[in-house]
Amino acid sequence: VRPAELERPDESQGQTGTEELLESLDPLPFDHGGGTIDIEAFTGVGIHGGELLEFNDLQDEYNEIWGNNNTDCFRQGQNPRKRQLRRNDNIMYSVSVEPLKAMGVPGPLCELVANMLDIADGRLMGEDAYRDISDVRDDLQLMLDKLSIYLYDQDMGSLSTAGLLFGDTLFGREAELSTIIDAYRRSALGESESVTISGASGTGKSLLAVEAGKYVISSGGIILSGKFDQLQQGKPFSALASAFNQYCGILLQNCELAPSKQKLAHQINHVLGREAHHLAKLIPNLASMLGLESNSIIHDEGCTNAQKRLQYLLCRFVEVISSTFAAPVTLFLDDLQWADSASIAAVSQLLCSSGSSLNQKQFFFLGCHREGIIDSAHPVWELVCNAERCDISFSSLKLDCMGEETLNAMVSETLCILPRLTRTLSNIIYRKTKGNPLFVSQLMPSLSKKGLLFPSLNRRRWEWDIDKITSQKLPDDVALFLTNSIVDLPSDVKTSIFHFSCFGASLEIAFVKTLEIALDMRGLCDNLDLAVDEGLLEKTDNQLRFSHDRIQEAAYNTLPADERCLFHHVCGMALASYSTSESDDNILLAAVNQINLGGPSSIQDTSQSFTIAAVNLKAGQKAMVMSDFGAAYSYFNHGVSFLQEGHWQEHYDLSLRLFELAAKCALAIGDLANSKLHSEQVMKEARSFEDALNVMYISTCALAYSSGLPDSIQKSIEILRMLDIDLQESRSTE
């Protein structure tokens, strides 16, 4: 405040007390009435456009007051809250910033003043003391730029109750975000653009994509978001269907968007006509938007070009959305490493569709996946290759862990304490986490719960015990840290989190309530709410999800593999029984997925095998209706794996149908080898010519698809002769 005056008081003052000393000084800027703080008047530094000016003048004044040799002295001392300043005759004055606080000056600004006064006899009196006037300038600039973070007082009551909370601010990814936004802008102008983000787990790939999505929405674009799940791979078009279904759901649920919903429904009917029924099988909310009843939707099991038809309809649907609202459409799919081939083929078609319709669609694709998983055998690899063939600009971004400066910025803004003061803490956190953002976001709340990072009511800010934090023994890997965090939870909460994790990274709240009833898991919803309070889960209006997929994996791995398989089996059987009374396809598919995750080795009673094979048959037929023949083949193949020895004799019809449809779907997805194996098994066990007729047709198609057209024609003629149909061969005599 005026350190020169305080160090060299008038001799007539004698042993004047603090109050008399303050009264003898000129009024401070805060004394001129009102609660408004004039930073310019207080600091003597000009402010223009949010920037501090005349810094050199301020530095000269500072050096004149303290002397030019102060820098070498700024290395030692204590940090009393009251500054004791000594005269040559040993008279002491105790000066405090409490009067400033009493006048309504924000605590952080009072702390800044106190840190400037943290010097006596040319020595630093605390670790928070300023070592250079440039640090004062930088801190003032931060207070101006980020008032809510660095200038305003924190709500200590809330901090004491809620503890440390992490936001969703993005740190250190400005260049990557700019790359995505630039690609999106080009796509909005009609160019074909795609961006994928890769990196180790927990490096902030999804958060970066979400930040890009905010820009898309703010610029008037439309974003469709979906997430693939390792434990829901059997669900047809899981992420792609979810993205479109969620968008249609928003239009349905928001009354203010009713005109938009009606406009879109009209355009869909006009452009797609009855073909929209095929999309409605995949997107339930679209069926509701169009007013279609489930029994009015066209169902068929035809494999011929069914998947290409669906891809075409999705392209037209995106075009309708874009043209109806005159806005570019962005599709964001997370966790591409778990993507199914059918969904990726659809995305590829959306990107590679050519002609004028592409410009009308203004389509942009953004995806995330873990590094080291996508290889030449993965569907995403084919997506990249197709993009190159279609002359689509395909950008790939790789995220690394945060550097020390970025991590310090993250810690600083989370605690609302200036970066200069959090560096010692952030250095320790960096050494323990290696800069992994997920690890940091889990470690800091953990330190808060242990009382090592705590709100100080006296200083009205966060403080920490640096020695105890340094001595904390932590695993090197974030997965082990998360596992240990879950193990320490109460047993009922831990059990509920494990049960939840067996179904994937997210579930609809309505389905969680179904699980509580169907599986007799009393207290499941309440326990999961406690997990939300712990920060392990996030809750929206209609969905529960793990805060990060690594948390889901950690929860899932708290039990050994054999125990997990047994739970999957028991859970699936209970859900399958419940689904028969509810007639809910979603419950049926969830039940079958759980049973298949358990596998044949989990069966305790062999009589269950044929029941399980039958529900797989039913699930596969549902998937065929949705034109996902990859998922359908998986269900049929699982059904075959559950059949017991002698199944052709004891359950002939079930066996015939499973093998026949497995051959059909294998052909549809291009798996000619397995199509042939299943067909040959039917040919061997069929009890009549009629029972083998369908796989005969499948075999002729397989020959045609494998460049064996002459053999296919010859075999077709032979089959027709077996049906007493003679074809007269006509030869040209020319």
N, C-alpha and C positions, 0 to 999 in steps of 0.2 A: 504494500500500500504506500507509504512514503518512507522506505527504510532509512534514507539519509537523515530524515528528521528524527526518527526513532533512535538512531545510534548517537546522534549528537543533539540531545535535548538542551533547552535553555538552562543555564546554570542555576537560574532563579527557581527552577522547579523543585530542586532538592529531591526528596524521596516521594515524589508524587505517585499516587496509586494509578491503577489502570484506568479508572473512570475519569480522573482529572486529566490524565495524559491524552485520552481520546477526545475529551472536550476541548483541549487546547489546540487541536489540529484543525485544519480547514475541513469544511463539510465534504463528505464523500458523495459520489454521484447518486448513491441510494438514498441520501438524506433529503432530496428535493421533492418529497411528496410522492404518493402513488406507489404502486407495486411494480411498475414497469422498470426493467433493468436496461440501462443504456450502456451496452458493452463498449461502444466507441468512447463515451465519456469516461468510463471506468478505466480502460486500458490505455487511453491516449493514442490509440491506433486507429487510423481511418478505415472505414468499411465501405466497400463499394461492390455491389453485385455479389455479395457473399464472400468477398476476398479481403484479406487484411493488407492494408497499404502502409507506406512509410515505415517499413520494418527497420530500415537502416537507422532512421532517426531514433526509433525506440531502443535499438541495440546500443547506439552511442550514449543515450541517456542512462541505460542500465550500467554500462561500463563506467560512466562518470560517477554514478552513485556508489557502486561496489568496488571500483578499481579494475584496472585492466588485467590484473593477475589472479582473478578469482577462479579461473578454470582449473588451475593446478591444485587448488585447495578443496575442490568439490569431491572429496573422496571418503569422508568419514563422519562420525557423529551419531547422535541419537535422534529420535523423532518425537519430541514431546508435543502434545496437542496445544499447549500454551508455549509461545515462543519467548524464551528468556534472553534478553539483550543486555550486555554488560558494558558499562562505562569504565574508563580508566581508573576511576576512584572506587571501583567494585560495587557501585550502586546498581541493583538489578531491577529490571522492569519486566513484568509479566504481561505479554500482549496476546490476546485471543481473537479468533475470528468469530466467536459466538455472537457479538453484536451484529455482524453482517447477517448471520442466520436469523437473528431475531427480526431483522428488517425485511425478511422474505427473500433474501438472496438464495438462489438454488444451491444445494449442498455441493455439487461438483465444482461450481465456480468458487465457493468458499474454500474448497480443498485446493484449488489452483492457487488462490491467494496464500493459503497456508504453506504450500510447497515453495512458493517464492520467498517466504519468510524463513524457510528452514535453513538459515545460515546465521552463524554468530562467530565473531572473531575470525572471519575469513574461512570458517570450516563448515562443511555440510553437517546438518543436525538430523539426518534421516535418509533412508533409502528412497523415499518419494521426492526428495528435494530436486529441484531443477538444476541440471548441470550445464545448461546452455540456454541462452535466451531464445534460440531457434525452436527449442522444445516448447516454450511458452506459446510462441506463434502457432506452432502446429496444433497444439491442444485447443487453442482458441478457435482455430479454423475448423477443427472437428466439431466443436460445440455449435458453431454456426451452421455447418453443413448437415449435422445430424442432431437436431435439437432434442428429439424424443429419446435418443440413446444416451447422449453425453451431457446434456445440460439440465434436463428436468429431473427432479427428485424421483426416486423409485418408491413404489408402494411397499413399504417394508412389511406391513401386515399381510399383504398378499404373498410376498416372497416367503414369509415365515410359514404360511399355511400351505401354499401350493408347491413350494420348493423350486428348484431350478428347472426351467422349461426351455426347450430348444425350439426355435422357429424353423422356417423353411427358406432362409436366406441363402443365396448362392455365393460362395466365396472362391475367388481365384479362377473363375472359368469365363472371364470376359471374352477372350479370343475365341473360344469354342462356341460360345453363345452367338457371337457376331457371325461366325461361319454358318451356323444353322439359319439365322435370320436372313442372311444374304441369299442363301439357297431358297428359302421360302419366298422371298420377294421375287426371285427369278421365276419360280413356279407360278406365282400369281400373275406374271406377265405372259404365261403360256408355255414356258419351257418345261421340260421333263426333268425333275430333280428328285433326288433321294439322299438321305443322310442316315448313317448308322453310327451309334456311339458304343464303343467297347471299353473295357477296363476291368480291373479286378473287382470282386464283390465289395461293396461299401464305398466305392470311390465317387459316388454321386451322379451316376449315369441318369437315373430316373429323375432326379431333382433338376438336372440340366434340361432334360426334355420337358419337364413341367414348366420351367421358366420360359422356354421357347414357346410353349403352348399359351402362356399368358400374353406373349406378344401377338400370337396369331389371333387370339380373341379380341385384344385391344385394337387391332388393325382391321377388324371387321370380318375376319375369317371364321371358318367352322372347323372344329377339331373333334375327331372321333378317337377315343382311347380304349385300348384293350390290353390285357396282360395274359401271357401264356403261363401255365402252371404245370410243374412237373408231375403232380398227382392228379391232374385233370386232363391228361393227354387223351384219354378215351372219349372225352366229350366232344362231339362233332363241332368243328370250327369254333372252338371255345373262345379264343380271344377276338377273332374277327366278328363272330356273331355278337359277342358282348359289346363291342364298340358300336356297331350299328343299332343294337337293341337299346343301349343306354341313351343314345342320341334321340331315338324315337320316344323313349320313356320321358325324357325331359320335355319334349313337345306335348306329350299327353298330360303330364302332371302339372305343368305351369299354366294356369288359367290365362295369364297375360299373353301367352304364346298361342292361344287358340286360333287366331287368324292365320298364323304361320302354319299351324298343323293342317288346317283346312286347305290352305293353298298348296301345300306339299302333297296332301292326299289326292287332290284333284289332278295335279300334274302326274303323279304316279299312275293313276288310273288311265289318264289320257295317253301317256307314253308307253306303259307296259301292258295295260289291259289285263287279261286273265293270266298273263305270265307272272304278274305280281304275286300270284298264289304260291309260286315256287319259292319266292323270297320270304313270304310269310311263314313258311315252314321253318325257316332258319331264324327269323326275327319275329318273335311273338308280339312285341309291341307294335310292329308294323301291321300285323293282322288286326290288332285293336284299333289302330289309326284308320285302317281301311274298312273297318266294320265287318271283318270276315269271321264267321264262326268256324270252329275247328273242324266240324263235320262237312263244311263246304269247301275246304281246301283240297286241291287235287293231290292225290297220293298215287305214286307209282313206284315200281321197283326197277324200272328200266335203267340199265347202266349206259346204254349207248348215248354218248355225248352229254350225259346228264351233268357231269361236273363242268364241262365247257359251257353248258347252258347257264349254270349257276354263276360262273365267272362272268359271262356276258351280261347277265342281269345285274350283278353287282356293279359292273362298269356303268351300265345305264342308270342305276340307282344313284351313284355318285354324280353322274352328269345331271340328273334331275335335281338333286340337292343343290349343286353349284349354280345351275341356271335359274332355278326358282328364286334363290335368295341373292343372286349375282355376287357370289362370294367364293373364294378358293376353299377347297376342302383339304384338310390335313388328316392323315391317318397315322396315329402313333401306336405302335405295338411294342410292349415291353417284354423282356426275357425271351428274346427270339431263340435262345438256345434250346427252349422246350417246344418250339413251334412244330406243328404237324405239316406234312407235305401239302395237304389239300389247301390249307390256309395260305401258305406261301405261294402256291401256284395261283391262287386268286389275286394276291398282292402283285405278283409278277404280271398278271393280265391287266390289272389296273394301271400299272406303270407303262406297259408296252403297247397298250391299245393305241393304234395310230389313226391318222386322219384328222379331220377338223374337229371331231368330237373331243379329242384330247385337249385342244385349246379351250373348248367350252367347259371341260371339267375343272381345269386349273387344280390339278391334283398334286399333292406333296406327301411323300412318305418319310416317316421318321421312326427309326427302330433302335432298340438297345439290346445288347447281349454281353455276356461275360466273355472275357478274352480266353483264348486257348481251347474253346469248345467247338467253334465253327470250323469244320474241315471240309475237304472235297466231297465227303459223303453226306454232308448236312444239307437239308433243303434250302437254307439261306445261301449256301454257296451257289446253288443253281439260280437263285434270284439275282445274285450279283452278275453271274455269267449272262443271264437273259437281258439284264439291264445294259450291259456292254454291247450286246448284239443289237439292241434296240436304240443304241445311241443315246442312252439316258445318262445324265451326269450323276455319278454315284460317289459321294464323299464319305470318307470313313474317318471318324475322330476317335482317338484313344486317350482315355483319362488316366492320369497317374495320381498317386496320393499327394496331399497338400505339402507345400514347402513350409518352413518355419514361419516366415512372415505371414503367409496366408492363414496358417493355423492361429497365429497370434491375433490376427484381425477377427477370426471367428470367435475366439475366446473373449476378446475385448467387447465385441458387440453383444455377445450372449450375456455377459456380466454387466454390461453398460458401464464399463470402466475404461479409461483411456488406454490405448495400446502401450504407452510408455510404462504403465503401472502393472500390466498383466504379463509382461515378458518373462519374468521368472517362472510364473505358473505355466505359461504356454510352452516354455522350453522343456519342463519336466513332462508335460503331457505329450509333447512331440516325441521325446525319447521312448515313452512307453507305448505309443500307438503307431509310430512311424508315419504319422500324418494321415492315417486312414480316417475319412470323415465319419463313417459309421461308428468306428471304435471311439472316436472323440465324443460323439453325441451320446454314446452309452456310458462312457467312463465318467464324464463330468456329473451327470445326475447321480451316479453311484457314489462319487465322492461327497456329494451333497447329502445323500441319505446316511452316510457314515459320519457326518459331522465334520468332515475335513474341509469342506467348502460350505461356508455358512453366511447368512445375512447378519450384519452387525447393526443393531439398532442405534448404537452410539454414533457410528460413522455413516449410517444410512447407505450402506453399500455392501457388496460381497467381500468377504475376507477368506483367507485360507491358511491352513497349517502346512507350510511348505516342507517341513522336515518329515512329517508323517506321510504326506503324499509321496515324497521321494522314496520312503521306505516300503511303500505298498508293493507286494509281490503280485505281479499280473502275468497272465499267459501272453506269449508273443502273438498269438493268433486271435482275431476278433471272434471267431466261431467258438473257441474254448472259453473266452470271456463271457459270451452270451450264454453258453451252456451252464457255466458256473452260476450266473445270475438267476437262471431259471430254477436250478437245483435248490437254491436258497429260499425259494418261495414256499408258502404254506402248501402242504401236501394236496389239499383239495383243489387249490388254484393251479398247481403244477399239473395235476391230472387233467383238469379241464383244458388247459393250454395244449397238452399232448393230444387229447381227443380232437380238438379243433385243428391242430396241425396235420392230422391224418387225412383231412379233406382238402388241403392245399393252403395257399397264402391268403385267401379271402372267401367269405361266404355271405350270402344274403342273411339278414337277421331273421327273416321269416323261416329260413331253412334251419338256422341254429335252434329256433324254438321247436321245430319239427324233430330235430335230433333229441332235444330234451325230453320230448314225449315218447318218441318211437324207441329210444334206447334206454328210457327210464333213468336219465342222467339228471337227477334233481340238483338244482343249484348251478347248472351249467352256465346259464345266462348271467347270474350274479357273479360267479367266479370270473367269467370273462370280462365283466365290467371292472373288477379289481385289477385284472391284467391291463385294461385300458388306463387305469389310474397309475399303474407302474410304468406306462409308456411302451409296453411291449406290443399292444394292439392299438389300432385307431378305429374310431367309430363314426360313421356318417349316418345320415337319416335312415338308410335301408341296408347298410353293409358293415360288416366287421372284417378287418384285415390286419395282418401283421404289419408292424411299422417298417419292417424290411424282410425280404425273403430269407436272409441269413438267420433272422430270429426264428422264422418258421422251421428252417432246417435244424437249428439248434434244439428247438422244442421237440421236433420229430425224432431226433437222435438221442433223446434222454432215455429211451428204452432199447434193449437189444433187438436185433433184426427179427429173431424168432417170435418174440413177444409182440412186436409190431404186426407181423403177419397174422398172428392169432387174433389180435384186436380187429384188424381189417376184415377178417372172415366173419367174426361174431357180429360186428357192426353191420356188415353188408347183408347178412342173412336177416337181421332184425329189420333193416330198412326195406328189404325185398318183401317181407311179409306185410309191412306197413303200407307199401306202395299198392298192393292189391286192393286194399280197402279205400285208398285215396284216389286211385286212377290218375296218378300224377307222373308224367313221363320223366320229369327232372329227378324225382325221388328214385324212380326205377333205374335211371342211368347212374345216379350216385351210388345206389346199392350195388349194381353190377361192377362198377369200377372198384369199390371196396373189396368185393369178393375176389376179383381178379388180382388185386394187389396182394391179397392173402395167399393166393395160389393153391393148387391141388394138395400141397403138403399140409395145409392147415385143416383139411377136412378130418373131422373126428368120426363121423358116421358116413360110410360109403354110400348109403342110400340117398344122401344129399347130392351126390355127384350129378345125377340126372336132372334134379331140380335146378341146379346151378347151370347145367348145360342148356336147359330150357329157357332160363331168364337171359342168358347170353344170346340165344337165338332171337328172343323178343327185342333185346336192346339193339342187336345188329340190324334187324328190320326197321327199327326206328331211325337208325343212322342212315340207312339207305333212302328212307323217305326224305331225309335232309340232304341227300346227294353227297354225303361224306362216306365214300366207299372205302377209304383207308381205315376210318374208325370202325365201319361195319365189318371189314375183314378181320380186324383185331378182335371184335366180339365173337365172331364165328370161330375163329382159330382158338380163342380161349375156351369156347364151348366144347370144341373137339378135345382139348387137353384135359377136360374134366371127365370125359367119358371113361367108363370102366371097361375092363376086359369082357368081351361077349356082348358089347352094346349093339352090334348089328342084329343079334338074335333077340335081345330083350327090349330094345328101344329102336326098332328099325326106322320108323317114320321120323323120329327126332334126328337120328344119325344121318339119314338120307338128306333131310332138309339142311342140316348144318354143313355137310360136305358140299352139297350142290351150290349153296349160296356163297360158301367160302371160295369155291372155284370161280364163281361169277364175279365176285368183288376183287379177287386177285387179278383177274383179267382186266377189270376196269381200271386198276391202278398200275397196270403194266407189269405185274409180277407173274410172268408167264410160267416160270418154273413151278411155283406153288399151285397155280391154276391147273397145271397138268397133273401134279401129284394128287390133288383132291379129286379131279375128274377120273383119274385111273382107279381110285379107291371106290368111287361110285359104280364105275363100269364093272368092277370086280364083284361087288356085293349086291348089285341091283337084282331084285327078284323078278323083274319083268322088263321088256323092251321099253314100255312107256316110262318106267321109273328112270331109265338111263337116257331118255331122249333129250332132256334139257342139257345134260353135260355133253352129249354128242354135239349139240349146237354150239356150246361153249368151246369145245375142242376145234370145231371148224373155224370159228372166229379167231381163236388163238393162232391157228395156222396162217390165216390171212394176215393177221397183224405182224407175224414174224417173217413176212416176205415169202411165205409158202403158199401163194395164191393157187397155183395149179393143184397142189395136194389138197387144199381146202375145197376146191371145186369137185375134185374126184371123190372126196369123202362125202360131200353133200349129196352127190348123185347116188352113192351107195346107200346112204340113209334114206333117201327118197324111195329107192327100190324096196327097202325093207318095209316101207309104208305102202307098197304096191302102187307107187307112182312112177311111171316110166316116162322119161324125157326123150323125145326124138331129137337126135343130134342132126343139126342141119349144117351142111358144108357148102361153101361157095364153090361153084364150078368155073368161076372166072379164071 
